[in-house]
Amino acid sequence: MTHHVEDTRVIAEDAPQYNATLVKRVDHTADLASIWVKLDGDPVPFEPGQYMTIGVFADEKLWQRPYSVASAPSVAGTEGYEFYVRLVPVIRFTTLLWRLQPGARMRMIGPKGKFMLEPEDSRTHLYVSTGTGLAPFVSMIRETQAQGSPRKTVVLHGVSHASDLGYRDELEAWERDGSYPVRYVPTISRPFDPRNEGWTGRTGRVEAVVAEVCRDLSLRADRTVVYICGNPEMILNVERALMDRGFPEFHVKKELYWPKGKSPTA
Ligand SMILES: Cc1cc2nc3c(=O)[nH]c(=O)nc-3n(C[C@H](O)[C@H](O)[C@H](O)COP(=O)(O)OP(=O)(O)OC[C@H]3O[C@@H](n4cnc5c(N)ncnc54)[C@H](O)[C@@H]3O)c2cc1C
């Protein structure tokens, strides 16, 4: 039986492959879920911010897609690798993934990626994301907390609906009880949608609010490192807004979840 590799855009051919099992899934909404995957053998180390490629066999094909790891490396052997995934309504990988229940067998490839923290970086870390682009930042916060070396952090997270604010409880708890030096700034892009009724927080797309967030929190270009993850158009727009505020390009790191200009149906 031949297996075709369905998508090779960012598949890490040279990275090691591991057999694994889906051990847990939590559905947050109809199209947002967290899944936990455990390797059969010892866990492979990774850096917070890196991604693993998940492979699933179906219809005699190996379907593979890269996903940022949301969990800390230190729990990979006990809890597994946690991923935060959006269901994209096209018949490809995520529609297949949505049918899987704990016990399903998978292939994991990786880790890969250069979207990582700088060692010993004392600058304020501004993490900007939309939707599931939050995932690598959750890993970065959890791991630096576990290591006892937290970084001064601002999390700017944009979604369409308040119900899509993944990891909100965890982020609010870190901020509220001071267990991590984080300012959590969620923003809702559709304030007039009835689903957002009662929302009293910030509104507008992240690219529209990032400059005022920098101003409100006194984030200085020379003392801030910026990480942006998720939708490629958003990333370019946020980068432009920051350049306008004097942020040098080398203070901005980016992780694009898909190629610019590609809508789900393109
Ligand atoms: C380095 C890297 C890390 C990634 N990490 C994650 C992650 O942590 N969580 C996650 O959900 N996805 C992540 N992705 C995207 C993921 O690899 C898939 O593309 C996505 O899950 C959709 O898969 P698909 O086969 O259903 O559709 P695909 O054929 O892969 O994509 C179809 C279209 O769907 C849209 N799309 C893709 N991903 C998303 C998304 N996350 N949110 C909204 N629209 C999207 C784009 O317009 C894309 O062109 C990552 C991608 C890269 C390159």
PDBQT file of the ligand as one rigid body, heavy atoms in Angstrom, charges set to zero:
ROOT
HETATM    1  C1  LIG A 301       4.369  26.546  11.920  1.00  0.00    +0.000 C 
HETATM    2  C2  LIG A 301       2.874  26.358  11.925  1.00  0.00    +0.000 A 
HETATM    3  C3  LIG A 301       2.202  26.155  13.127  1.00  0.00    +0.000 A 
HETATM    4  C4  LIG A 301       0.813  26.019  13.140  1.00  0.00    +0.000 A 
HETATM    5  N1  LIG A 301       0.176  25.860  14.334  1.00  0.00    +0.000 NA
HETATM    6  C5  LIG A 301      -1.170  25.779  14.380  1.00  0.00    +0.000 A 
HETATM    7  C6  LIG A 301      -1.854  25.689  15.629  1.00  0.00    +0.000 A 
HETATM    8  O1  LIG A 301      -1.245  25.680  16.705  1.00  0.00    +0.000 OA
HETATM    9  N2  LIG A 301      -3.218  25.599  15.599  1.00  0.00    +0.000 N 
HETATM   10  C7  LIG A 301      -3.933  25.614  14.423  1.00  0.00    +0.000 A 
HETATM   11  O2  LIG A 301      -5.174  25.524  14.473  1.00  0.00    +0.000 OA
HETATM   12  N3  LIG A 301      -3.310  25.715  13.241  1.00  0.00    +0.000 NA
HETATM   13  C8  LIG A 301      -1.953  25.774  13.186  1.00  0.00    +0.000 A 
HETATM   14  N4  LIG A 301      -1.317  25.841  11.977  1.00  0.00    +0.000 N 
HETATM   15  C9  LIG A 301      -2.123  25.674  10.740  1.00  0.00    +0.000 C 
HETATM   16  C10 LIG A 301      -2.265  24.164  10.477  1.00  0.00    +0.000 C 
HETATM   17  O3  LIG A 301      -1.036  23.621  10.057  1.00  0.00    +0.000 OA
HETATM   18  C11 LIG A 301      -3.304  23.860   9.367  1.00  0.00    +0.000 C 
HETATM   19  O4  LIG A 301      -3.020  24.602   8.209  1.00  0.00    +0.000 OA
HETATM   20  C12 LIG A 301      -4.724  24.149   9.842  1.00  0.00    +0.000 C 
HETATM   21  O5  LIG A 301      -5.032  23.353  10.976  1.00  0.00    +0.000 OA
HETATM   22  C13 LIG A 301      -5.776  23.865   8.768  1.00  0.00    +0.000 C 
HETATM   23  O6  LIG A 301      -5.560  22.577   8.267  1.00  0.00    +0.000 OA
HETATM   24  P1  LIG A 301      -6.495  22.015   7.080  1.00  0.00    +0.000 P 
HETATM   25  O7  LIG A 301      -5.802  20.835   6.472  1.00  0.00    +0.000 OA
HETATM   26  O8  LIG A 301      -7.870  21.787   7.616  1.00  0.00    +0.000 OA
HETATM   27  O9  LIG A 301      -6.524  23.182   6.022  1.00  0.00    +0.000 OA
HETATM   28  P2  LIG A 301      -5.266  23.746   5.198  1.00  0.00    +0.000 P 
HETATM   29  O10 LIG A 301      -5.370  23.265   3.803  1.00  0.00    +0.000 OA
HETATM   30  O11 LIG A 301      -3.972  23.463   5.917  1.00  0.00    +0.000 OA
HETATM   31  O12 LIG A 301      -5.528  25.305   5.269  1.00  0.00    +0.000 OA
HETATM   32  C14 LIG A 301      -6.576  25.871   4.530  1.00  0.00    +0.000 C 
HETATM   33  C15 LIG A 301      -6.740  27.313   4.896  1.00  0.00    +0.000 C 
HETATM   34  O13 LIG A 301      -7.304  27.415   6.208  1.00  0.00    +0.000 OA
HETATM   35  C16 LIG A 301      -6.939  28.636   6.823  1.00  0.00    +0.000 C 
HETATM   36  N5  LIG A 301      -6.295  28.319   8.132  1.00  0.00    +0.000 N 
HETATM   37  C17 LIG A 301      -5.245  27.499   8.370  1.00  0.00    +0.000 A 
HETATM   38  N6  LIG A 301      -4.957  27.433   9.688  1.00  0.00    +0.000 NA
HETATM   39  C18 LIG A 301      -5.855  28.221  10.309  1.00  0.00    +0.000 A 
HETATM   40  C19 LIG A 301      -6.057  28.554  11.669  1.00  0.00    +0.000 A 
HETATM   41  N7  LIG A 301      -5.289  28.055  12.658  1.00  0.00    +0.000 N 
HETATM   42  N8  LIG A 301      -7.058  29.415  11.985  1.00  0.00    +0.000 NA
HETATM   43  C20 LIG A 301      -7.865  29.931  10.995  1.00  0.00    +0.000 A 
HETATM   44  N9  LIG A 301      -7.712  29.652   9.669  1.00  0.00    +0.000 NA
HETATM   45  C21 LIG A 301      -6.715  28.789   9.326  1.00  0.00    +0.000 A 
HETATM   46  C22 LIG A 301      -5.966  29.313   5.844  1.00  0.00    +0.000 C 
HETATM   47  O14 LIG A 301      -6.683  30.259   5.063  1.00  0.00    +0.000 OA
HETATM   48  C23 LIG A 301      -5.474  28.173   4.978  1.00  0.00    +0.000 C 
HETATM   49  O15 LIG A 301      -5.036  28.579   3.714  1.00  0.00    +0.000 OA
HETATM   50  C24 LIG A 301       0.083  26.022  11.934  1.00  0.00    +0.000 A 
HETATM   51  C25 LIG A 301       0.762  26.208  10.718  1.00  0.00    +0.000 A 
HETATM   52  C26 LIG A 301       2.127  26.394  10.710  1.00  0.00    +0.000 A 
HETATM   53  C27 LIG A 301       2.827  26.620   9.387  1.00  0.00    +0.000 C 
ENDROOT
TORSDOF 0
